[in-house]
Amino acid sequence: MIRFLFVIPQLVPLLVMAFAAQAQQGHDACARDVSRFCRAHMHENDQVVLACLKQNRARLSKACDKVLTDHGQ
């Protein structure tokens, strides 16, 4: 039990880094599509940008479409 408590604080930074890297990859894959199709919404919240990307789904790059699909969108 004590060993387990010492492992948890070491895992938290690794998990945070993994989620941040995944989010960055999604951002990189869709950045061009956002600037191309959703420029008017770029400075709004993420949900508005996501809705815009979904509206333009047929025109998105394959990489961005894959990111959305992989995240259940």
N, C-alpha and C positions, 0 to 999 in steps of 0.2 A: 504494500500500500504506500509506504513512504517513497519507494522508488518511483512509483507512478506519479506522485505529486511533484517530483523533481523533473519528470519528463514533460509534463504539460506546459510549463512556461517555455521550454525550448521548442515545442511544436507550434505554439501560437505564431511566432514571427514567420516560420516557414509557411504556414497556411495563409497568412496575410499576403506574403510575397507571391504565392501561387495564384491566389485570386486576383491580385493586382496585375500580374503578368497576363492572365487570361483576359481581363478587362481591357488591357492595353492592346492585345492582339485584335480584339473585336473592334476597338476604336480605330486601329490602323486599317483594318479591312474595310471599314465603312466610311472613313473620313472623306474620301473622294466623292462617294455617293451622297453623303450629307451635304457637302458643299455644292454639289451639282443639282440635286433635286430638292433639298430642304434648307437652302440658304436662308430663307425668311424665318426659319425656326431655330437656327443654330444657337441662339442665345437664350432659348427657352429651356424648360426642364427636359430631362431625358425622356419622359413619357410622350411629350409632344413630338420630339424628334423621332422616336420609335414609331409613333403613329404615322408620321410622314413617310418614313421608310417603308412601312407596310403598304401605304397607299401607292407607292411607286415600286412595289415588289417586282413587277415584270421587267422593269428597267434597271434593276440593281445589278452590280457586278456579281459574278459567281461567288467570290470570296465573302462578300457582305451577306449575300443570300444564305450561304452556308452557316455563317455566324448566327444569323437570326434563327435558322432552322435548328441548329445545335442548342440554342437557348430556348427552344419551345415557342418561338414566335412565328 
